[in-house]
Amino acid sequence: RSRTVGELLAPTSPFDKKCGRENWTVAFAPDGSYFAWSQGHRIVKLVPWSQCLNNFLLHGTKNVANAISTRLPRQNSDSSQKNKPCEHIIDCGDIVWSLAFGSSVPEKQSRCVNIEWHRFKFGQDQLLLATGLNNGRIKIWDVYTGKLLLNLMDHTEVVRDLTFAPDGSLILVSASRDKTLRVWDLKDDGNMMKVLRGHQNWVYGCAFSPDSSILCSVGASKAVFLWDMDKYSMIRKLEGHHNDVVACEFSPDGALLATASYDTRVYVWDPHIGVILMEFGHLFPPPTPIFAGGANDRWVRSVSFSHDGLHIASLADDKMVRFWRIDEEYPVQVAPLNNGLCCTFSTDGSVLAAGTQDGSVYFWATPRQVSSLQHLCRMAIRRVMPTSQVKNLPIPSKVVEFLCYQIILK
């Protein structure tokens, strides 16, 4: 069993309606400074993550969200501390379905032609929060001040997922029930650069590869789509799931892609050649393809890759969170969770956060393990080399298989 670290419970009132409180999305800032979650009823809470952890240690695991102190210890209160973390409660004006943090790298150029003026300050770090709403709008907030910066209006349906390019360019991709993905340049005042069409139905999720060159998108179909983000063209479809695919995430080195589906399975793919390398089942025996949509109590809702590249977390309707190792067939740790909807690892990989239908968040300590030197070398190589290049290296075939994750050494 995984050890519980803490929980943030959404406040309830006697006349609180049951629906509208779903916590569809939780996120950690890229630098680990903030944690955000959608508390339901239009509200997003932004809390400094270190303060959150300290509260768990001080007051035990239970923590009502509204009871978190907004005061932080004074430390070097000079101008260099102007961006010290503060808690914010954001009213987005509509039900929140998705959120994502994005941080800028000042010297990373925008793809737009005219950057004479905009509302973002170049030459200094920015931390933004994008929120995708029920009415199809995307609102962009300044994390340090809690102020609204942009209101993006092009989607005609629910914005189901959001993801920022990890390269600091402030390129944002949104996935919507209007069957499209849209690419926005926030350094160009939120200009919409491209619409990616290909899904025949709702789009549930999207994720960038670590080098920002590939985008994966999944939706209400059995296929997984991979897009070239330099040319905005489809690279390939990955086919193998037997029901809707609802979540996806790349490994930290970009060599693997994990996808979760209502067919009760998590697949781990080699996205470069489109083959399934591993399968993690949540129902035994697994449902046959003809009944793949029938095991409602085993639907997998969410999947997340740990920063160590060795562990994957999955969350299913059978009231369990599972931690898997990519070289083992069965979960290495499990934890109970009712009505879970989403999960993600903290920036340092030490904690898993999961959101539920009642607007609360639960946290667990993740499996800790010192990665082998072999695995660290593999990740370093795979960060810069796709599978095709690795296969052409003049090295023994066993080493090639290891580097391609076709054999897993512990």
N, C-alpha and C positions, 0 to 999 in steps of 0.2 A: 504494500500500500504506500502511496505517496504521502509525504508529510504535508499537512496543511500549513500554509504560511499566514494567511489572513483572508478576510472577506470584506467587501464594501457593499453594504445592504442599502438598497434604494428605500427612502422613506415612504411609508404608506399612510393613507388617510382613510377614514371610515367609508367615504363615498368614492374612493379611487376605483375607476373602472378597470376591469381585468385587461382588456385589450388596449394596445397602444403603449404598454410598458415594456415591450420586448427590447432586449439589449442585443441588437444584431451585430454589434461591432465593438471591439476593444483594440487599443493601439498603444505602443510605446514610441516615444520620440527616438529618432536615430541616435542621439547622443545619450539616451537613457535618462534625460532630465525630467521628462513628464510622462504621465500615464493619462489616457483619455478613454472615457466610455460613454455610450449613449444610454442614459438612464431611463429612456422612455418619455412619452409626453413632451417631445420637442427639446428636451434638456440634454446637453452634453456637459459632463464634468471633466475639468482639467486639473489634475493634482500633481504637485512635485513628487516624483517617485521616491526619492530618498526620504522625504518627510513621511510619505505613506508607509514605507518599510519601518521607519522609526516608531510610528504609531502602533504598528502591529506588535513590535517588540515590547513597547511600553504597556500597552493595554490588552495584550493577548490577541488572539486572532480576530475576534469580532470587532467590527468597526462600522458604526452607522455613518453613511457618507456625509451627512450634514454635521456630524460631530467633529470632523477633522478640523483642527485649529488652522485658521488662516494666517496666524502669526508665525513667522519664522525667526530663529535666533539671529540677532544682529551680528554680522561678521563683516569687518572692513567696509563700513557703510560709506564708501566714497563712490565716485562716479563709475568706477570699474564694476560696481555691484548693481548697476541700474537694471541688468537683466537677471537679477536673482529671481528664482522661481516663486511665483505667487499662484495661489489657487484661483480658478475662474469657473463660474457657472454661466454657461452660454445658452440662451434661448434662441433656437434656430428658426422658430416660427412655423415649423411643420415637423412631422414625425421623421426622425433621423434613421436612415437605413445603413449608412456607411460613413466611415471617417478614415483619414490618413494624415500622417505627419509628413511634411516636406521641409528639408533644410537646404539653403542655398550655399553654393561655393562662389564667393564674390567674383573670382576671375573666370568662372565658367560662362562663356558667352551665350546669350540668347540666340535662338535660331531666327529671330525676326530681323528685318532689315533696319527698321527705324527704332532705336532705343534712346531717342533724345529725351523722352519724358516717360515717366511711369510712377506708380505709387510705391515701388519698392526701392529701398536704399541700397545701392551697390557699394561695395567696399566694406561691408560689415555683414556679419552672420545674420541670417533670418531663420526663424522657425515658424512655420505656418501649419495650420490645421484646416484641412478641407473636409466639409460635411456634405454628404449627399442626401437629398430630401425626398419625401414622398411625392411632392409636386413636380419633380424633375429638375429642380434647381440645385446648384452647387454653391455653397457659401464658403469663402476663404477667410480665415481669422488669423490675426496676429496672436501667437501663443503667449508672448510676454505681456501683452496689454489686454487681451481678450476682446479687441476691437475688430469689427467687420471691415475687411479690405476690399473684397470683390464679391459680386453676385453673378454667377455664370448661368445663363438661361438658354439652353438649346435642346435639352432632352425633353421629350413629351411624356415620359413615364418615370416611375420610381428609379432613382439612381442607386443601384444595388451594391456597387463596390467602387472603390477609388484606390489608385496606387500612384505614388510619385516615382519618377526615375531616380535610382539611387545615386546618380552621378552628380547631384547638386545643381542640375540645370533648371530645376523647378518645372519640368515637363510633367503634367498630370494626365492620367488616363482614367476615364470614367466608364463604367459598364452599367447598362440600363435595361429595364424591361421593354424599352422601345426597340430592342433587338440590335442596337448599335453600340459601338465603343467610340468615344470621342477623345481627341488628343488636344490638350490645352497648353499654351505657353504662358505661365504666370509671370515670367520676366517681360513679356510683351503685353502687360496689362490684361492677362486672361484671354488673349486672342485664341479662338478655336482654330487649330491648324489642319485637322483632318478628321474625317468620319470613317471608321473601319466597319465595313459591312461584310457579312458572311454568315452570321448566325441567323437561323430561320425562326428562332424563338427567343424568349427572355434570356438575357446574359446575366449570369449570377456572380461571376467573379473574374478578376484579372490580376496578373502579377508580372513584374519586371524581372528579367534575369539580372544578376548582380552587376554586370557590365552595361546594363541598360540597352543592349542591342536587340534583345528579343522580348516580346510580350506574349504571355500565355493568357488565353481567355477561355472560360467554360460557361456552359449554360444549360438550358432545358433541352438538351439533346445528348446523345451518347458520345459526341466527338469533343476532342480537346483541340483548340486552334492555337497555332503558333504564328506570330507576325514578326516580320523584319521591320524594326522601328527606324531604320535609316531610309528605307524605300516605302514604308507604310504598305507593304504587300504581304499576303499570306505565304508563309514558308511551307507549312504542311498541316494536315489534320492527323491527330493521333487517335486511332480507333481501337477499342478493346473493352470499354465499359459497356454495361448492359442497361443502364438507366441514366437519368439526368446526372451530370457532373456539376457539383456545387461549390467546390473550392480547389485552389491550386497554389503551390508555392515552390520556388526553386531552392535548391540547396545553396549554401553560401559560396561554393566554388562554381556554381552554374552548370555542373556536370549532370545533375539529377533534377527531376521534376516530380513532385508528389501531387496526386489528384485524388479527391474524395468524391464518392458518388452515392446516390441512393441505392445502388446495387449492393450495398453493404461492404464494399471493398475500398481500400486505398491502394492505388498503383504507384509504383516508383518507376519512372521512365528515363531512358536516355533521350533527351529532347533533340539531340543532334542527328540521331538516326531513326528515332521513332519506335524503339522497341521497349517492351516492358521488362524491367530487370527484377523487380520484386513485387509481391502481392501480399497485402496484409488484410486478412479476412476478419469480419466481425460477426459472422454467423457460420456455424458448423453443423452439418456440411453446408457449403455455400449454396445459395439458391441457383437453380438452373436458369439459363437465359430467359426461358419462357415465363418464369415466375420472378424475374429479377426485380420487379417493382412491387412485389407483394409483402416483403418483410418490413412492414412499417416501423416495427419497434427496433430495427437495426440500422435504419438509415444513418449514414455517416454525414454529419453536418459541416465539419470543419477539419482542416489539417494544417499543421505548422511544422516547419523545419527548424531545428535548433542551430545555433551558430557554430556548434562543434562539427556539424556535417554528419554526425553519427546517429542522432536521435530525431524521431518524428513523433509528434503528438497528434492524436485523433480524438474526435468527440462524436459520440453516436447517441441515437435515441434510446438505447438500452440502459441509460442512466450511468454510463461509465465514460471516464476519460482514460485513454490508454497511452502509455509511452512505449515506443518501439525502438529497437536498435536496427539499423539497416542490415546487420548481418545475422539477425535472429528471427525465427519464424513467429515467436509468441511475444506478447508484451513483457517488458522487463519491470514495469510498474503500472499500477492502475489506481484510480481514485473514483469515488462515487460522486455523481452530479446529476441532479434532476433538471430536466427541461433546458439542457445546454444548447446554445445556438452558435457560439463562436469561440475560438481560442487562439492565443498567440504567445510566443516566447518573449521574455524580456530581452532587452538589447544585449545583455551579457549572457543570456541563456540560462540563468540560475533559477528563474521563476516562470511558471506557466500561468497565464491569466485566462479565465473562461467566463463569458457572459451568458446570462440566462433569460428566460422569458419574462421574469418578474423584475428585470432592470438591475439585478445585482451582479457582482463580480466575485469570483472565488480564485484564490491563488494557491499554487502548490510548488514545493521545492522539486526541481527536476532531477533526473538521474545524473549524478556527477561522475565523470570518469576522465582520467588523463589520456588524451589521444596518443596513439602510438606515433613514433617518428615516421613510420611508413605512411600512415594516414595523413599526417601533416604535409609530408612531401607530395602525396597524391593531390591534396587540395591545392597546394601551391602551383603545381603543374596544370591542373585542370582549370584554374582561374584564367589562364592565358591560352590554353589549347583546347579546341573542340575535338570530339572523338576521332574525326577523319585524320587530323594531324597526328594524334597520338598513335593511331594504327600504322602510320608511316615511319615512326621512329625506328632506328636501327638497334632495337633492344630485344631481349628474349620475349617470346610470346606470353609466358606466364606474367611477366611484368606489365605487358600491354593489357592483358586481361584484368590485372589488378587496377591499373590506372583507369580502365574503362568501367570499373565497378562490376565486372562480370564474375570475378571471384573476389570474395571479401576476406581479407586477412584480419584477424583480431589484433 
